[in-house]
C-alpha cells in the first residue's frame, strides 16, 4: 500500500513538472509599416514552428518608439480564434542600407489568452523594412515555459500534505 501511494505521488509530481517544461517557438511574418512618433508593423504570419503542438498565429502587430536604439516597444500575436500572445520588446541595434533598414533586439512574454495563457519567457527578434515600399519582415525566436495555475499548485500541495499526514498516522 505504501509503495502504491509513493508511486502515485511520484506520478502526479512528474505530470505536474512535465507541464512546466519549456518549448521553442519560431515565427516569421511579412507586412507593412507606418512611421510617426512610433514605427508600427502590421504583418501576417507566414511560418510558425513550435516544439510542441500549439495553435498557429495569423497576424502580429507591434510598434517601437521612432528614435535611436535602444527603442522600447510592445506588440501582440493573434489568430482570431481566441489565442494571443502579448510581448514587450527592445530594438537594440539598427542599420540602414539604401532604402532598407534592419534591426535586432530582445522580446519578453507579458500575457496571453487561450493556449498561450500562463506562460513565461522570451527571446530575440530581427526585422527588416523598406522605406520606399513600406514592406517588412520579422523573425521572432524564443523559449516559453508554462506557469502552473495557482489552483493546480494548491491542489498538489494539499495532496502531498495529506499523504505525509496519512503516512505519519500509519
Secondary structure, DSSP 8 states (H G I E B T S, - for coil): -HHHHHHHHHHHHHHHHHHT-EEEEEEEEEEEEEESSEEEEEEEEEEEEESS------EEEEEEESSSSSEEEEEEEE-SSS-EEEEEEEEEEEEEETTEEEEEEEEEEEEEEGGGSSEEEEEEEEEEEETTT-EEEEEEEEEEEE---HHHHHHHHHHHHHHHHHHHH-
